[in-house]
Amino acid sequence: MILYLHGFRSSPLSTKARMMGERMAALGRSAEYLCPQLPASPRAAFALALSLAEAQPADQLCVVGSSLGGFYATALAERLGCRAVLLNPAVWPMPTLERQVGVSTDYHTGAPFEFKREYIAELQELAVESITQPQRYFLLAASGDEVLDYRRMLAHYPGAHTHLIDGGDHAISDFAQYIDPVLQFCGVGGAAR
């Protein structure tokens, strides 16, 4: 089972989420792919993700998280002992998201949502200081990420299976070439490199 967690202001309509879903469908494994719409509240987002994740045996679950979703995926992997794929993950999102307090809109639907000041404390409650089993992590980081510093990502996931994209961007616009290695790490057979 793959649980995909999108980033801040994103949704299941994001390019990477849709590409993953389409690839799983092409493999005849749509039923093994979940991508929920995460609430703005980190506590509520994590509770939703945890409820979906706990329905699966940890050894059969891989959480894929993009940006803020990578932050949540790390917290889930540490709590449940499952694998996690991190796509340009937010390592310490509190300072960046402090500047996002207020009303924003979803990138894909234009729907408004409010990111409240108390959500910063909720993020701090979920923060993972250091990972415990690096072999359970696959980090895909772009050195050209214009939003987050890839060096913080590398430092936060020492020993993880890592692919550093030379250049690239925060959205990982060339994600199509990385889907199969991501799926292989997740244990999805039939994905070819």
C-alpha positions, 0 to 999 in steps of 0.5 A, spaced: 500 500 500 502 506 498 499 512 502 501 519 498 501 525 502 501 532 498 504 538 500 502 545 503 497 548 498 497 542 494 492 536 493 491 530 490 490 533 484 498 535 484 502 532 478 506 528 482 500 525 486 496 524 479 502 521 476 503 516 481 496 514 481 496 513 474 502 509 474 499 504 479 493 504 475 497 502 469 500 496 473 493 494 475 494 496 483 489 502 483 486 499 490 493 499 493 494 507 492 491 512 497 492 520 496 487 524 501 486 531 501 489 533 507 486 538 512 490 545 513 491 543 521 497 539 521 494 535 527 488 533 523 492 532 517 497 527 521 491 524 524 487 522 517 494 520 515 495 515 521 488 513 521 489 510 513 496 508 515 494 504 521 489 500 517 495 497 513 501 492 516 507 496 517 511 492 512 506 493 507 506 500 507 510 506 504 508 513 505 510 518 499 510 525 502 512 531 497 514 537 501 510 538 507 507 531 506 514 529 507 514 532 514 508 528 515 511 522 512 517 522 516 513 522 522 509 516 520 515 512 518 518 513 525 511 512 529 509 506 525 516 503 522 514 503 515 518 505 509 517 512 506 519 516 500 521 523 501 520 528 495 523 535 496 521 534 504 520 540 508 525 538 514 523 544 519 517 547 516 515 552 522 519 558 520 517 558 512 510 556 514 510 562 519 510 566 513 503 563 511 499 564 517 492 567 514 488 565 508 491 562 502 488 558 496 489 551 494 494 551 488 489 546 484 482 548 486 483 555 488 479 553 494 480 558 500 483 555 506 486 558 513 493 556 516 492 558 523 497 561 528 496 555 532 498 550 527 505 552 528 505 549 535 502 543 531 507 542 527 512 542 532 509 537 536 510 532 530 517 534 528 522 528 528 529 530 530 533 525 527 531 518 523 532 512 527 532 507 521 535 510 515 534 504 510 527 505 511 527 512 507 528 514 500 530 521 499 529 524 492 532 531 493 533 537 487 539 541 488 535 547 484 529 547 489 527 554 489 523 553 496 527 548 500 534 547 501 536 541 499 542 541 504 538 541 510 534 534 507 541 531 506 543 532 513 536 530 516 536 523 512 543 521 513 544 514 511 538 514 507 537 511 500 538 518 496 538 520 489 540 528 488 537 531 482 542 536 479 538 542 478 531 541 478 526 544 482 521 544 488 515 541 484 520 535 481 518 537 474 521 531 471 518 526 476 516 521 470 523 519 470 523 517 478 516 514 478 519 507 477 525 507 482 520 510 487 515 504 486 520 499 487 523 502 493 515 502 495 515 494 494 511 495 488 513 489 483 512 490 475 515 497 476 521 497 471 527 502 472 
